[in-house]
Amino acid sequence: MTIRSISRILKRNLATQQQQHLEPPVLIKDHLASRHLILNRPKRLNALDMEMVDIMYPNLKAWEESNQVNVVLLKGVGRALCAGGDVKDVINQLKDPHRIPNLEHQIDTEYEMIHFLGTMKTPYIAVMDGITMGAGGGLSVLSPFRVATENTQFAMPEAAIGLFCDVGASFFYSRLDGQLGPYMGLTSRIVKAEDALFSGIATHFVPSSRLEALESRLAEIDKPDHDLVHTTIEEFAVERDHTPHTYTLHGEQRMIVDECFQYDTVEEIAKALKDNGSKFALDTLDTMMKRSPTSLKVTLEHLRKGSKLSVMDCLRMEHVLWQTVPFAHDFVEGVTSHVIHKRFPQWNPARLEDLDLHDDIRVKLFHANVKRRLNFRNQEDYHLHPYRRYALPSEREILDTKVLHNLKNSEETVRWFDNDRNGKFGVRQKVQDVFDRASAL
């Protein structure tokens, strides 16, 4: 190799490094009448920070007002959509009094943006092709269109680091079928691939190999019409006879979840799991007991409260908790232990029985006198997601429809929903499981 060729290689490598250094953490792409937000921190699994929010939110507001934009799409570079917030940076800000105002601004802006995402008139699509956790869930769960692929790994793992399921989870998790929300929130359960569709986390299941073609087709849509976006995504979704590779949250496991997680205290849930005695129940209990006791009680309480609140009030409740919970012991301990030192956290208090639900949780954390309030960009509000019809039918919808239309058995109900959902994959599995569990009771 000559000196000249070595020089060329070094210059090329330097140019590549400079380009990578200068590349923004969120890429903006215009494709005909569609606009893409592409999270671009692949080495950090697209962990969300304020610099990214400062790119995303202004663009979202501008696109919402533009008559040139018919679809907005969110995706990530690499193997994650977004693996959560940049918790290391959050901890560093918490430890530095001079940086706390910056953290407060970040939390306020993120929550206002999440509400905006959930109320946009322009169709908004979250492509969950990979790890979608924590803040990644917040960028997705209020979207009318939540696209899962075979690579999807969804979780709200905050209880494992001494926090609580935030960024809209009190609204979204509390409205999943049965007791799936409390189960997922208290265990940090990772929901993969087709399970995301069956559980209601995702609205559509599209193989990753079809995403590029889907994006091109969406760009051709000539008006910002949600129904048109829905039918377009369904064109690229798996066929109704697709065989799921991941289908776990049904049958006996679902019955155990609903039986054991029906209670309003973590202690009662733990006792029910122990009394059940099955391997699934005991494994679930073991996982749950590794979480922060404070986080468990806060998470269950805010899911129970959230089930009765509107989306705006859920976000307001979580915003209050962000002004109290992170300043307790367990959040700094959880992040420092899990993320930095890779050791098991030393929670304080260490036991559920050392925390009084009224005095330590409700009074100190939920009803504390906090200074900041959210300033939503619009006043759009709802108790049920206005576009829930794009997902598989909920368990409640299946049972109500059976009674309303006098459907005699599971096969008649499958046919009714197959027609109603235009041959959507998952209808048969979902309806059959509801009937099977009902008959087993």
KESE-800341 format. One record per residue (C-alpha): residue number from 1; chain; x, y, z. Coordinates in pm, whole numbers, padded with zeros to 5 digits. Example, Ala and Ser with C-alpha at 12.3 -4.5 7.8 and 13.67 -1.06 7.14 Angstrom:
% residues 2
+-----+----+--------+--------+--------+
:   i : ch :      u :      v :      w :
+-----+----+--------+--------+--------+
:   1 :  A :  01230 : -00450 :  00780 :
:   2 :  A :  01367 : -00106 :  00714 :
+-----+----+--------+--------+--------+
This chain:
% residues 441
+-----+----+--------+--------+--------+
:   i : ch :      u :      v :      w :
+-----+----+--------+--------+--------+
:   1 :  A :  00000 :  00000 :  00000 :
:   2 :  A :  00146 :  00337 : -00105 :
:   3 :  A :  00172 :  00653 :  00102 :
:   4 :  A : -00081 :  00814 : -00132 :
:   5 :  A : -00338 :  00537 : -00083 :
:   6 :  A : -00291 :  00548 :  00295 :
:   7 :  A : -00345 :  00923 :  00284 :
:   8 :  A : -00668 :  00878 :  00086 :
:   9 :  A : -00798 :  00621 :  00336 :
:  10 :  A : -00717 :  00846 :  00632 :
:  11 :  A : -00890 :  01141 :  00469 :
:  12 :  A : -01194 :  00929 :  00388 :
:  13 :  A : -01212 :  00798 :  00747 :
:  14 :  A : -01177 :  01151 :  00884 :
:  15 :  A : -01456 :  01274 :  00658 :
:  16 :  A : -01678 :  00986 :  00771 :
:  17 :  A : -01609 :  01062 :  01137 :
:  18 :  A : -01683 :  01431 :  01085 :
:  19 :  A : -02008 :  01345 :  00906 :
:  20 :  A : -02111 :  01112 :  01188 :
:  21 :  A : -02024 :  01377 :  01445 :
:  22 :  A : -02223 :  01644 :  01265 :
:  23 :  A : -02524 :  01425 :  01190 :
:  24 :  A : -02822 :  01539 :  01401 :
:  25 :  A : -02986 :  01302 :  01653 :
:  26 :  A : -03317 :  01330 :  01463 :
:  27 :  A : -03325 :  01325 :  01085 :
:  28 :  A : -03605 :  01498 :  00894 :
:  29 :  A : -03718 :  01347 :  00566 :
:  30 :  A : -03968 :  01489 :  00318 :
:  31 :  A : -04124 :  01229 :  00089 :
:  32 :  A : -04400 :  01377 : -00128 :
:  33 :  A : -04683 :  01456 :  00118 :
:  34 :  A : -04533 :  01255 :  00405 :
:  35 :  A : -04286 :  01373 :  00666 :
:  36 :  A : -04055 :  01142 :  00861 :
:  37 :  A : -03898 :  01187 :  01202 :
:  38 :  A : -03605 :  00944 :  01214 :
:  39 :  A : -03444 :  00899 :  01556 :
:  40 :  A : -03072 :  00880 :  01491 :
:  41 :  A : -02874 :  00777 :  01799 :
:  42 :  A : -02833 :  00407 :  01717 :
:  43 :  A : -02539 :  00353 :  01953 :
:  44 :  A : -02762 :  00472 :  02239 :
:  45 :  A : -03064 :  00283 :  02102 :
:  46 :  A : -03213 :  00623 :  02014 :
:  47 :  A : -03250 :  00720 :  02381 :
:  48 :  A : -03452 :  01042 :  02394 :
:  49 :  A : -03296 :  01365 :  02518 :
:  50 :  A : -03380 :  01735 :  02504 :
:  51 :  A : -03185 :  01798 :  02186 :
:  52 :  A : -03407 :  01543 :  02009 :
:  53 :  A : -03727 :  01690 :  02155 :
:  54 :  A : -03616 :  02035 :  02038 :
:  55 :  A : -03599 :  01901 :  01683 :
:  56 :  A : -03915 :  01691 :  01692 :
:  57 :  A : -04173 :  01914 :  01857 :
:  58 :  A : -04129 :  02230 :  01644 :
:  59 :  A : -04144 :  02021 :  01327 :
:  60 :  A : -04457 :  01841 :  01446 :
:  61 :  A : -04630 :  02172 :  01518 :
:  62 :  A : -04532 :  02313 :  01180 :
:  63 :  A : -04648 :  02002 :  00992 :
:  64 :  A : -04980 :  02003 :  01176 :
:  65 :  A : -05049 :  02352 :  01042 :
:  66 :  A : -04930 :  02279 :  00688 :
:  67 :  A : -05168 :  02186 :  00407 :
:  68 :  A : -04877 :  02016 :  00231 :
:  69 :  A : -04844 :  01734 :  00485 :
:  70 :  A : -05083 :  01438 :  00484 :
:  71 :  A : -04892 :  01183 :  00696 :
:  72 :  A : -04628 :  01200 :  00971 :
:  73 :  A : -04418 :  00891 :  01040 :
:  74 :  A : -04181 :  00816 :  01330 :
:  75 :  A : -03909 :  00552 :  01305 :
:  76 :  A : -03558 :  00483 :  01433 :
:  77 :  A : -03216 :  00404 :  01292 :
:  78 :  A : -03073 :  00068 :  01398 :
:  79 :  A : -03237 : -00194 :  01617 :
:  80 :  A : -03457 :  00040 :  01820 :
:  81 :  A : -03730 :  00291 :  01767 :
:  82 :  A : -03640 :  00437 :  02107 :
:  83 :  A : -03521 :  00243 :  02412 :
:  84 :  A : -03632 :  00513 :  02657 :
:  85 :  A : -03516 :  00842 :  02796 :
:  86 :  A : -03148 :  00915 :  02845 :
:  87 :  A : -03164 :  00825 :  03214 :
:  88 :  A : -02792 :  00878 :  03274 :
:  89 :  A : -02831 :  01237 :  03167 :
:  90 :  A : -03146 :  01274 :  03379 :
:  91 :  A : -02958 :  01150 :  03686 :
:  92 :  A : -02670 :  01388 :  03618 :
:  93 :  A : -02918 :  01675 :  03598 :
:  94 :  A : -03089 :  01568 :  03922 :
:  95 :  A : -02755 :  01570 :  04103 :
:  96 :  A : -02665 :  01921 :  03984 :
:  97 :  A : -02893 :  02197 :  04124 :
:  98 :  A : -02787 :  02428 :  03841 :
:  99 :  A : -02917 :  02181 :  03581 :
: 100 :  A : -03252 :  02100 :  03743 :
: 101 :  A : -03430 :  02387 :  03557 :
: 102 :  A : -03315 :  02227 :  03231 :
: 103 :  A : -03456 :  01892 :  03342 :
: 104 :  A : -03785 :  02055 :  03439 :
: 105 :  A : -03808 :  02216 :  03096 :
: 106 :  A : -03735 :  01879 :  02933 :
: 107 :  A : -04007 :  01696 :  03129 :
: 108 :  A : -04263 :  01971 :  03069 :
: 109 :  A : -04192 :  01982 :  02696 :
: 110 :  A : -04197 :  01603 :  02656 :
: 111 :  A : -04536 :  01577 :  02824 :
: 112 :  A : -04681 :  01859 :  02617 :
: 113 :  A : -04544 :  01692 :  02302 :
: 114 :  A : -04693 :  01354 :  02399 :
: 115 :  A : -05037 :  01513 :  02433 :
: 116 :  A : -04986 :  01685 :  02099 :
: 117 :  A : -04894 :  01353 :  01934 :
: 118 :  A : -05211 :  01197 :  02072 :
: 119 :  A : -05437 :  01475 :  01943 :
: 120 :  A : -05290 :  01568 :  01603 :
: 121 :  A : -05534 :  01603 :  01315 :
: 122 :  A : -05264 :  01490 :  01073 :
: 123 :  A : -05235 :  01109 :  01075 :
: 124 :  A : -04934 :  01008 :  01285 :
: 125 :  A : -04771 :  00664 :  01255 :
: 126 :  A : -04523 :  00513 :  01502 :
: 127 :  A : -04320 :  00231 :  01346 :
: 128 :  A : -04211 :  00013 :  01640 :
: 129 :  A : -03960 : -00192 :  01442 :
: 130 :  A : -03730 : -00291 :  01726 :
: 131 :  A : -03687 : -00194 :  02090 :
: 132 :  A : -03964 :  00043 :  02198 :
: 133 :  A : -03948 :  00111 :  02569 :
: 134 :  A : -04005 :  00390 :  02818 :
: 135 :  A : -04000 :  00721 :  02632 :
: 136 :  A : -04023 :  00521 :  02309 :
: 137 :  A : -04357 :  00395 :  02434 :
: 138 :  A : -04458 :  00753 :  02508 :
: 139 :  A : -04386 :  00852 :  02149 :
: 140 :  A : -04604 :  00563 :  02030 :
: 141 :  A : -04891 :  00465 :  02259 :
: 142 :  A : -05124 :  00758 :  02189 :
: 143 :  A : -05068 :  00732 :  01815 :
: 144 :  A : -05367 :  00628 :  01601 :
: 145 :  A : -05132 :  00391 :  01417 :
: 146 :  A : -04884 :  00176 :  01609 :
: 147 :  A : -04710 : -00061 :  01371 :
: 148 :  A : -04540 : -00369 :  01516 :
: 149 :  A : -04305 : -00601 :  01328 :
: 150 :  A : -04133 : -00929 :  01404 :
: 151 :  A : -03858 : -00718 :  01567 :
: 152 :  A : -04082 : -00531 :  01813 :
: 153 :  A : -03989 : -00545 :  02181 :
: 154 :  A : -04221 : -00322 :  02384 :
: 155 :  A : -04198 : -00256 :  02758 :
: 156 :  A : -04238 :  00010 :  03023 :
: 157 :  A : -03949 : -00096 :  03252 :
: 158 :  A : -03944 :  00202 :  03488 :
: 159 :  A : -04025 :  00004 :  03805 :
: 160 :  A : -03691 : -00173 :  03759 :
: 161 :  A : -03504 :  00158 :  03796 :
: 162 :  A : -03706 :  00310 :  04078 :
: 163 :  A : -03940 :  00525 :  03870 :
: 164 :  A : -04298 :  00459 :  03749 :
: 165 :  A : -04457 :  00379 :  03413 :
: 166 :  A : -04480 :  00731 :  03272 :
: 167 :  A : -04526 :  00919 :  02941 :
: 168 :  A : -04893 :  00826 :  02906 :
: 169 :  A : -04885 :  00473 :  03049 :
: 170 :  A : -05145 :  00560 :  03313 :
: 171 :  A : -05390 :  00615 :  03026 :
: 172 :  A : -05276 :  00346 :  02785 :
: 173 :  A : -05188 :  00054 :  03015 :
: 174 :  A : -05500 :  00104 :  03224 :
: 175 :  A : -05716 :  00046 :  02915 :
: 176 :  A : -05563 : -00282 :  02799 :
: 177 :  A : -05772 : -00598 :  02829 :
: 178 :  A : -05834 : -00736 :  03176 :
: 179 :  A : -05535 : -00688 :  03406 :
: 180 :  A : -05268 : -00684 :  03135 :
: 181 :  A : -05173 : -00324 :  03214 :
: 182 :  A : -05095 : -00374 :  03584 :
: 183 :  A : -04919 : -00701 :  03501 :
: 184 :  A : -04695 : -00537 :  03240 :
: 185 :  A : -04633 : -00230 :  03455 :
: 186 :  A : -04539 : -00415 :  03774 :
: 187 :  A : -04320 : -00676 :  03603 :
: 188 :  A : -04169 : -00467 :  03319 :
: 189 :  A : -04280 : -00750 :  03089 :
: 190 :  A : -04133 : -00725 :  02738 :
: 191 :  A : -04403 : -00782 :  02477 :
: 192 :  A : -04267 : -00908 :  02147 :
: 193 :  A : -04382 : -00924 :  01786 :
: 194 :  A : -04741 : -01047 :  01740 :
: 195 :  A : -04810 : -01027 :  02114 :
: 196 :  A : -04798 : -00649 :  02073 :
: 197 :  A : -05095 : -00672 :  01836 :
: 198 :  A : -05294 : -00924 :  02042 :
: 199 :  A : -05248 : -00720 :  02362 :
: 200 :  A : -05363 : -00396 :  02199 :
: 201 :  A : -05026 : -00223 :  02222 :
: 202 :  A : -04999 : -00224 :  01841 :
: 203 :  A : -05276 : -00154 :  01592 :
: 204 :  A : -05112 : -00329 :  01295 :
: 205 :  A : -04856 : -00604 :  01233 :
: 206 :  A : -04640 : -00550 :  00925 :
: 207 :  A : -04331 : -00757 :  00836 :
: 208 :  A : -04020 : -00539 :  00841 :
: 209 :  A : -03944 : -00642 :  00482 :
: 210 :  A : -04256 : -00451 :  00371 :
: 211 :  A : -04191 : -00126 :  00558 :
: 212 :  A : -04004 :  00050 :  00279 :
: 213 :  A : -04284 : -00020 :  00032 :
: 214 :  A : -04541 :  00091 :  00291 :
: 215 :  A : -04360 :  00422 :  00340 :
: 216 :  A : -04359 :  00484 : -00035 :
: 217 :  A : -04729 :  00410 : -00059 :
: 218 :  A : -04815 :  00634 :  00237 :
: 219 :  A : -04630 :  00922 :  00072 :
: 220 :  A : -04874 :  00903 : -00219 :
: 221 :  A : -05184 :  00958 : -00004 :
: 222 :  A : -05350 :  01273 : -00133 :
: 223 :  A : -05533 :  01385 :  00182 :
: 224 :  A : -05482 :  01360 :  00560 :
: 225 :  A : -05749 :  01094 :  00609 :
: 226 :  A : -05713 :  00844 :  00896 :
: 227 :  A : -05933 :  00578 :  00739 :
: 228 :  A : -05729 :  00594 :  00420 :
: 229 :  A : -05405 :  00558 :  00616 :
: 230 :  A : -05552 :  00260 :  00801 :
: 231 :  A : -05654 :  00074 :  00485 :
: 232 :  A : -05315 :  00151 :  00331 :
: 233 :  A : -05127 :  00001 :  00626 :
: 234 :  A : -05354 : -00304 :  00615 :
: 235 :  A : -05252 : -00362 :  00252 :
: 236 :  A : -04900 : -00432 :  00379 :
: 237 :  A : -04995 : -00611 :  00701 :
: 238 :  A : -04973 : -00989 :  00734 :
: 239 :  A : -05255 : -01191 :  00586 :
: 240 :  A : -05538 : -01321 :  00804 :
: 241 :  A : -05400 : -01679 :  00792 :
: 242 :  A : -05056 : -01570 :  00916 :
: 243 :  A : -04918 : -01807 :  01181 :
: 244 :  A : -04794 : -01606 :  01480 :
: 245 :  A : -04443 : -01680 :  01602 :
: 246 :  A : -04506 : -01508 :  01936 :
: 247 :  A : -04843 : -01561 :  02103 :
: 248 :  A : -04820 : -01598 :  02479 :
: 249 :  A : -05064 : -01365 :  02655 :
: 250 :  A : -05370 : -01587 :  02624 :
: 251 :  A : -05531 : -01895 :  02775 :
: 252 :  A : -05414 : -02004 :  03119 :
: 253 :  A : -05154 : -01729 :  03153 :
: 254 :  A : -05416 : -01461 :  03087 :
: 255 :  A : -05649 : -01623 :  03340 :
: 256 :  A : -05375 : -01614 :  03604 :
: 257 :  A : -05297 : -01250 :  03522 :
: 258 :  A : -05662 : -01146 :  03552 :
: 259 :  A : -05714 : -01348 :  03870 :
: 260 :  A : -05404 : -01229 :  04053 :
: 261 :  A : -05373 : -00867 :  03936 :
: 262 :  A : -05735 : -00767 :  04003 :
: 263 :  A : -05652 : -00620 :  04345 :
: 264 :  A : -05583 : -00259 :  04439 :
: 265 :  A : -05276 : -00320 :  04655 :
: 266 :  A : -04944 : -00475 :  04559 :
: 267 :  A : -04951 : -00686 :  04876 :
: 268 :  A : -05278 : -00852 :  04770 :
: 269 :  A : -05141 : -00916 :  04421 :
: 270 :  A : -04826 : -01073 :  04565 :
: 271 :  A : -05033 : -01296 :  04794 :
: 272 :  A : -05258 : -01405 :  04506 :
: 273 :  A : -04956 : -01500 :  04293 :
: 274 :  A : -04806 : -01698 :  04581 :
: 275 :  A : -05136 : -01872 :  04653 :
: 276 :  A : -05182 : -01960 :  04286 :
: 277 :  A : -04857 : -02152 :  04301 :
: 278 :  A : -04814 : -02217 :  03928 :
: 279 :  A : -04471 : -02175 :  03772 :
: 280 :  A : -04594 : -01875 :  03576 :
: 281 :  A : -04737 : -01711 :  03890 :
: 282 :  A : -04427 : -01775 :  04101 :
: 283 :  A : -04193 : -01656 :  03826 :
: 284 :  A : -04406 : -01343 :  03794 :
: 285 :  A : -04391 : -01287 :  04170 :
: 286 :  A : -04013 : -01332 :  04171 :
: 287 :  A : -03974 : -01076 :  03893 :
: 288 :  A : -04208 : -00829 :  04060 :
: 289 :  A : -04034 : -00849 :  04397 :
: 290 :  A : -03706 : -00739 :  04236 :
: 291 :  A : -03863 : -00404 :  04151 :
: 292 :  A : -03858 : -00098 :  04373 :
: 293 :  A : -04135 : -00130 :  04636 :
: 294 :  A : -04206 :  00242 :  04599 :
: 295 :  A : -04226 :  00208 :  04221 :
: 296 :  A : -04463 : -00087 :  04246 :
: 297 :  A : -04705 :  00100 :  04470 :
: 298 :  A : -04689 :  00420 :  04266 :
: 299 :  A : -04737 :  00232 :  03938 :
: 300 :  A : -05039 :  00033 :  04056 :
: 301 :  A : -05198 :  00340 :  04213 :
: 302 :  A : -05160 :  00555 :  03903 :
: 303 :  A : -05294 :  00279 :  03676 :
: 304 :  A : -05603 :  00240 :  03895 :
: 305 :  A : -05653 :  00617 :  03902 :
: 306 :  A : -05576 :  00650 :  03531 :
: 307 :  A : -05850 :  00408 :  03431 :
: 308 :  A : -06105 :  00670 :  03540 :
: 309 :  A : -05927 :  00980 :  03407 :
: 310 :  A : -05912 :  01145 :  03066 :
: 311 :  A : -05588 :  01149 :  02870 :
: 312 :  A : -05513 :  01508 :  02976 :
: 313 :  A : -05572 :  01430 :  03342 :
: 314 :  A : -05355 :  01118 :  03318 :
: 315 :  A : -05069 :  01326 :  03179 :
: 316 :  A : -05122 :  01589 :  03450 :
: 317 :  A : -05109 :  01318 :  03719 :
: 318 :  A : -04786 :  01175 :  03580 :
: 319 :  A : -04639 :  01525 :  03554 :
: 320 :  A : -04700 :  01572 :  03928 :
: 321 :  A : -04530 :  01239 :  03996 :
: 322 :  A : -04228 :  01352 :  03795 :
: 323 :  A : -04194 :  01637 :  04045 :
: 324 :  A : -04190 :  01400 :  04343 :
: 325 :  A : -04084 :  01041 :  04266 :
: 326 :  A : -03741 :  01111 :  04104 :
: 327 :  A : -03634 :  01305 :  04414 :
: 328 :  A : -03691 :  01004 :  04640 :
: 329 :  A : -03410 :  00755 :  04696 :
: 330 :  A : -03490 :  00478 :  04451 :
: 331 :  A : -03463 :  00647 :  04110 :
: 332 :  A : -03101 :  00757 :  04148 :
: 333 :  A : -03020 :  00423 :  04312 :
: 334 :  A : -03194 :  00224 :  04039 :
: 335 :  A : -03025 :  00398 :  03747 :
: 336 :  A : -02684 :  00406 :  03917 :
: 337 :  A : -02703 :  00035 :  04003 :
: 338 :  A : -02862 : -00109 :  03689 :
: 339 :  A : -02724 :  00118 :  03419 :
: 340 :  A : -02385 :  00228 :  03553 :
: 341 :  A : -02255 : -00029 :  03804 :
: 342 :  A : -02451 : -00333 :  03677 :
: 343 :  A : -02546 : -00448 :  04026 :
: 344 :  A : -02871 : -00512 :  04208 :
: 345 :  A : -03016 : -00192 :  04362 :
: 346 :  A : -03053 : -00140 :  04734 :
: 347 :  A : -03409 : -00009 :  04753 :
: 348 :  A : -03516 :  00216 :  05040 :
: 349 :  A : -03767 :  00135 :  05180 :
: 350 :  A : -03676 : -00223 :  05097 :
: 351 :  A : -04011 : -00389 :  05174 :
: 352 :  A : -04369 : -00330 :  05063 :
: 353 :  A : -04489 : -00335 :  05423 :
: 354 :  A : -04260 : -00042 :  05506 :
: 355 :  A : -04466 :  00186 :  05280 :
: 356 :  A : -04808 :  00314 :  05382 :
: 357 :  A : -05025 :  00355 :  05072 :
: 358 :  A : -05203 :  00663 :  05207 :
: 359 :  A : -04926 :  00850 :  05389 :
: 360 :  A : -04620 :  00757 :  05183 :
: 361 :  A : -04768 :  00723 :  04835 :
: 362 :  A : -05091 :  00918 :  04796 :
: 363 :  A : -05016 :  01213 :  05023 :
: 364 :  A : -04642 :  01258 :  04963 :
: 365 :  A : -04622 :  01169 :  04595 :
: 366 :  A : -04963 :  01209 :  04427 :
: 367 :  A : -05097 :  01508 :  04621 :
: 368 :  A : -04782 :  01702 :  04697 :
: 369 :  A : -04789 :  02078 :  04645 :
: 370 :  A : -04593 :  02108 :  04321 :
: 371 :  A : -04499 :  02428 :  04140 :
: 372 :  A : -04529 :  02342 :  03773 :
: 373 :  A : -04834 :  02281 :  03556 :
: 374 :  A : -04856 :  02160 :  03198 :
: 375 :  A : -04945 :  02402 :  02921 :
: 376 :  A : -05103 :  02189 :  02649 :
: 377 :  A : -05099 :  02332 :  02299 :
: 378 :  A : -05465 :  02237 :  02246 :
: 379 :  A : -05752 :  02131 :  02470 :
: 380 :  A : -05840 :  01809 :  02287 :
: 381 :  A : -05928 :  01541 :  02541 :
: 382 :  A : -06080 :  01193 :  02552 :
: 383 :  A : -06143 :  00897 :  02783 :
: 384 :  A : -06119 :  00636 :  02507 :
: 385 :  A : -05880 :  00664 :  02215 :
: 386 :  A : -06079 :  00800 :  01918 :
: 387 :  A : -05906 :  00564 :  01671 :
: 388 :  A : -05919 :  00242 :  01872 :
: 389 :  A : -06125 :  00083 :  01591 :
: 390 :  A : -05804 :  00035 :  01389 :
: 391 :  A : -05674 : -00221 :  01639 :
: 392 :  A : -05807 : -00566 :  01712 :
: 393 :  A : -06134 : -00557 :  01908 :
: 394 :  A : -06096 : -00536 :  02283 :
: 395 :  A : -06226 : -00812 :  02505 :
: 396 :  A : -06507 : -00584 :  02622 :
: 397 :  A : -06602 : -00504 :  02263 :
: 398 :  A : -06614 : -00874 :  02174 :
: 399 :  A : -06843 : -00963 :  02465 :
: 400 :  A : -07068 : -00660 :  02414 :
: 401 :  A : -07101 : -00729 :  02041 :
: 402 :  A : -07195 : -01091 :  02107 :
: 403 :  A : -07485 : -00977 :  02325 :
: 404 :  A : -07589 : -00682 :  02108 :
: 405 :  A : -07608 : -00886 :  01787 :
: 406 :  A : -07727 : -01208 :  01952 :
: 407 :  A : -07428 : -01405 :  01826 :
: 408 :  A : -07462 : -01765 :  01938 :
: 409 :  A : -07104 : -01890 :  01949 :
: 410 :  A : -06741 : -01808 :  01883 :
: 411 :  A : -06761 : -01891 :  01512 :
: 412 :  A : -07046 : -01645 :  01453 :
: 413 :  A : -06855 : -01383 :  01649 :
: 414 :  A : -06537 : -01447 :  01450 :
: 415 :  A : -06730 : -01400 :  01126 :
: 416 :  A : -06886 : -01077 :  01253 :
: 417 :  A : -06551 : -00924 :  01349 :
: 418 :  A : -06376 : -01064 :  01043 :
: 419 :  A : -06624 : -00866 :  00835 :
: 420 :  A : -06606 : -00561 :  01062 :
: 421 :  A : -06223 : -00556 :  01056 :
: 422 :  A : -06198 : -00650 :  00684 :
: 423 :  A : -06010 : -00975 :  00733 :
: 424 :  A : -05758 : -00837 :  00982 :
: 425 :  A : -05503 : -01085 :  01114 :
: 426 :  A : -05556 : -01176 :  01478 :
: 427 :  A : -05936 : -01155 :  01489 :
: 428 :  A : -05983 : -01532 :  01506 :
: 429 :  A : -05718 : -01584 :  01775 :
: 430 :  A : -05845 : -01295 :  01986 :
: 431 :  A : -06215 : -01388 :  01969 :
: 432 :  A : -06150 : -01757 :  02025 :
: 433 :  A : -05937 : -01688 :  02331 :
: 434 :  A : -06207 : -01467 :  02484 :
: 435 :  A : -06464 : -01745 :  02438 :
: 436 :  A : -06229 : -02018 :  02562 :
: 437 :  A : -06148 : -01831 :  02883 :
: 438 :  A : -06513 : -01740 :  02941 :
: 439 :  A : -06616 : -02105 :  02911 :
: 440 :  A : -06339 : -02213 :  03149 :
: 441 :  A : -06461 : -01989 :  03431 :
+-----+----+--------+--------+--------+
